Amino acid sequence: MREIEKKCPTHADITTNKRKTVYIRRTSYIKIPLTAVVRIFSMTAVLVFFFTGSVNAPQSYFAAAQEEEQIHNSQEERAELERQLAEYEKQIEDTQKTIDEYKKKGNTLQNEIYTLNARISKLNLQIKAVTVNISKLNEEITETQKQINRTENTIDTHKDALAEAIRNVREADAQNIITILLANEKLSDFFGTLNDMALVQDNLRVSLENITKLRQDLLEQKDELSMEKEDVENLKAIQQAQKNNVQYTQTQKQTLLKDTKGRESEYQKILKKTQETAAQIRTRIFELLGGGQLTFEKAYDFARIAEKATGVRASLILAILNRESLLGKNTGKCFYTTAMHPTRDVPYFLDLTKRLNIDPKSDFAKVSCPNSHGTYGGAMGPAQFIPSTWKIYESKISAVTGNNPPNPWNNADAFAGTAVYIRDLLASSSCINYAKTNQHIVPYQTLLERCAASKYYAGGNWYTYRMWYGDPVVQQANAYEDDIAVLKGQ
């Protein structure tokens, strides 16, 4: 699951979080030993430097103006990319409507040519839109990298000051309370000295909290950068697949025109020969997302059982579990020790494999690998659930299949797991809102399924993939409906 849009605190954030100001009493009546004065002054100077000098290093007017101009230009570029992307997506939706209309008109040579032309137009629009999306992501990568650099520089700048402050506080803490009392002639001076030291220590505590927060922000920024880079790679793979589809569709069109010589009668003969029979559909190989193969008939049997239990249409379950739905990535090739999140997933994974009597280090229990940028893998079996998510759905899967515990490497459990998870995603507020907002352009159910499929793949980053992953999954599900109709007709 992905969570993004967490911002790094700016320099100003650190200073505005300061709770107390270091204040040293000054009066002609206080007589503090020189060593105590030096110690307090040293601590104060360090912390003043920490909170003001190193944090708010003055910028020249020209440097500040240049940075402001860069930010403004970046915002304008991103807004323009968003506008272009929205326009392309609208054209893609309109082209899909045209394709659907030709399908409804029936199988004629003219309609088939029109449909192929519309598909080519849609694919070309998708390529342009993906190109814009990649540019947009590259802008975000650049900005995230700048945030990382700023955070790292801030942390590095504060290291020496923080170390000096800690050393001085430790020295003050080591001083005996009686020694401090005897060093001050008046009781008020004694309490004043203690108060000053307490203020210094309190400010040090706040500064340590700020450093801890900075480091946490840095980790989150690096995770975000990793996901953005993965998104770019995925979109490039989608882009290449779309280019291949354009070439394939153009070849289809040329072959069709050549074979029919423009005659409807010849097209009808070819159409009759190429239509798959129920026997061919049943024996077709269905390759599972997380590895493994089934006949289409057997895959449909599993999906049909899951459909009856959850209400999620079988064709959508099949489309999501189809290996092509994951952009052709290879999965299930790593051991949990190198791929899985150590605290979130490993404990439950070991517990589950123990209950299933499976060796967690065996080839059978291999899981998905981390990506090239370090994001954890660990997804299990045909449905590619990470352990922490499988744990949430374990009882619901058992209710469908009767297996207790359910086995993520078992096909029946995997199909049921996909179905119960998709059912929840279809009912999520974000998918419902997305469908309601855009149903004047695209049918409500199509939008709902598009969102759920994208969430299944990308979690919180689903919106990036709604057109490039979610929509193809829904189109594949619609194609499976035709195959299922042939099977039911036999």
C-alpha positions, 0 to 999 in steps of 0.5 A, spaced: 500 500 500 502 506 498 501 513 502 504 519 499 504 527 499 508 527 506 511 534 506 518 535 509 519 541 514 522 547 511 527 551 515 522 555 518 518 549 521 524 548 525 524 555 528 517 556 529 516 549 533 521 552 538 517 552 545 522 556 549 527 561 549 534 561 552 534 566 557 540 568 562 539 572 568 543 579 568 544 583 575 549 586 578 547 582 585 549 575 582 555 572 583 556 566 579 563 562 579 566 563 572 566 556 570 559 556 571 558 562 567 562 559 561 558 553 561 552 556 561 554 561 556 557 555 552 550 551 552 546 558 550 551 560 544 550 553 541 543 552 542 542 559 539 546 557 533 542 551 533 536 555 533 538 561 529 544 561 525 544 554 522 537 554 521 536 560 518 542 562 514 541 568 511 540 568 503 542 573 498 536 577 495 538 574 488 539 567 491 532 567 494 529 571 488 532 565 483 529 560 488 522 563 488 522 563 480 524 556 480 518 554 484 513 558 480 516 555 474 515 548 476 508 549 479 506 552 472 509 547 468 506 542 472 499 545 471 500 545 464 502 538 464 495 536 468 491 540 463 494 536 457 493 530 461 486 531 462 485 533 455 488 526 453 484 522 458 477 525 455 479 524 448 481 517 450 474 516 453 471 519 447 474 514 443 472 508 447 465 510 446 466 510 439 469 503 439 463 500 444 458 503 439 461 500 433 461 493 437 454 494 438 452 495 431 454 488 429 460 484 426 460 487 419 467 489 415 466 496 415 464 496 422 471 492 424 475 497 420 472 503 423 473 499 430 480 497 428 482 505 426 478 507 433 483 502 437 489 505 433 487 512 435 486 510 442 492 507 443 496 513 440 492 518 445 494 513 450 501 513 448 501 521 448 498 521 455 503 516 458 508 521 455 505 527 459 504 523 465 512 520 465 514 528 464 509 530 470 512 524 474 519 526 473 518 533 475 515 530 482 522 526 482 526 532 481 522 536 487 522 530 491 530 529 490 531 537 492 527 536 498 531 530 500 538 534 499 535 540 503 533 535 509 540 531 509 543 538 509 539 540 515 541 534 518 548 535 517 549 542 519 546 541 526 550 535 527 556 538 530 552 543 534 547 538 537 554 534 539 556 540 543 550 542 546 549 534 549 556 535 551 555 541 555 549 539 558 552 532 560 557 536 564 552 540 567 548 534 569 555 531 572 556 537 577 554 536 584 547 540 586 551 541 593 557 544 589 552 549 585 549 551 591 555 553 595 557 557 589 552 561 589 551 566 595 544 567 595 538 562 594 535 566 589 541 565 585 542 558 586 535 557 583 536 562 577 542 558 575 538 551 576 532 554 572 537 557 566 540 550 566 533 547 565 531 551 560 537 549 556 536 542 557 528 543 555 531 547 548 535 541 547 530 536 548 526 540 543 532 540 538 532 532 539 525 531 537 526 536 531 532 532 528 528 525 529 522 528 525 527 530 520 530 523 519 523 520 519 521 525 514 527 523 510 525 516 510 518 518 508 521 522 502 526 516 500 520 512 500 516 517 496 522 517 491 522 510 490 515 509 488 515 515 483 521 512 480 517 505 480 511 509 477 516 512 471 518 505 470 511 502 470 509 507 465 514 506 460 513 499 460 505 500 459 508 505 453 512 500 450 506 495 450 501 500 447 506 501 441 506 494 440 499 494 440 499 499 435 503 495 430 499 489 432 492 492 430 495 496 424 497 489 421 490 486 423 487 491 419 492 490 413 491 483 413 483 483 414 483 488 408 488 484 404 484 477 405 477 480 404 479 484 398 474 489 401 468 484 400 463 483 406 462 476 404 469 474 404 469 477 411 463 473 414 467 467 412 473 469 415 469 471 421 466 464 422 473 461 421 476 465 427 471 465 432 473 460 438 469 454 440 467 453 447 472 447 446 477 452 444 476 456 450 475 451 455 482 448 454 486 455 453 491 456 458 490 461 463 497 464 466 496 466 473 498 473 476 503 470 481 505 464 477 502 457 475 497 455 469 490 453 469 486 451 463 481 457 462 475 452 464 478 451 471 480 458 472 473 460 471 470 455 476 474 458 481 472 465 479 465 463 479 465 460 486 468 466 488 463 470 485 457 467 488 460 468 495 462 475 494 458 478 488 464 480 484 463 478 477 467 472 475 470 476 469 473 481 473 476 476 478 479 473 472 482 479 469 485 481 475 489 474 476 491 474 469 499 475 469 498 480 464 495 485 469 501 486 472 505 489 466 508 482 465 512 483 471 515 476 474 513 475 481 515 469 486 522 469 485 525 471 492 525 468 499 522 472 504 529 474 508 531 478 502 524 481 500 519 482 505 518 488 510 521 485 517 516 488 522 510 489 518 510 482 514 515 477 516 512 475 523 505 473 520 508 470 514 512 465 519 506 464 523 502 462 517 507 458 514 508 454 520 500 453 521 500 451 514 506 446 515 510 449 509 518 451 510 518 458 509 525 458 506 523 453 501 522 454 493 514 453 494 514 459 499 518 464 495 515 471 494 515 477 490 522 481 490 523 488 492 523 493 486 530 496 483 529 502 488 528 498 494 521 498 495 519 491 499 516 486 495 513 479 499 507 478 495 505 471 496 501 466 491 497 467 485 493 473 488 500 477 490 497 478 497 502 481 502 502 477 509 499 483 513 493 484 508 492 476 507 492 476 515 486 482 515 482 477 510 484 470 512 477 469 516 473 472 510 477 467 505 476 461 510 468 463 510 468 462 502 473 456 501 472 452 508 480 452 508 482 454 515 487 457 515 487 459 508 493 458 503 495 464 499 499 459 494 492 455 493 488 457 487 481 456 490 484 461 496 487 465 492 481 466 487 477 467 494 482 472 496 482 476 490 474 477 490 473 479 498 478 484 497 475 487 490 469 487 494 471 491 499 475 496 494 469 497 490 465 499 496 471 504 498 469 511 499 474 513 494 472 509 488 464 511 489 466 518 489 470 517 483 465 513 480 459 518 482 464 524 479 465 522 472 459 517 471 456 523 466 462 521 462 463 513 463 458 508 466 458 508 473 460 500 474 466 501 469 469 507 473 468 503 480 471 497 477 477 501 474 478 504 481 478 497 484 483 494 480 488 500 480 487 500 488 488 492 488 495 494 484 497 500 487 494 501 493 493 509 495 497 511 488 491 508 485 489 514 481 496 514 477 494 507 474 486 508 473 487 509 466 493 505 464 492 499 469 485 499 471 481 501 465 485 495 461 483 490 466 476 492 465 476 491 458 479 485 459 474 483 464 469 485 458 472 480 453 472 475 458 464 476 458 464 474 451 468 467 452 464 466 458 457 467 454 460 462 449 461 457 455 454 458 458 451 457 451 454 450 450 
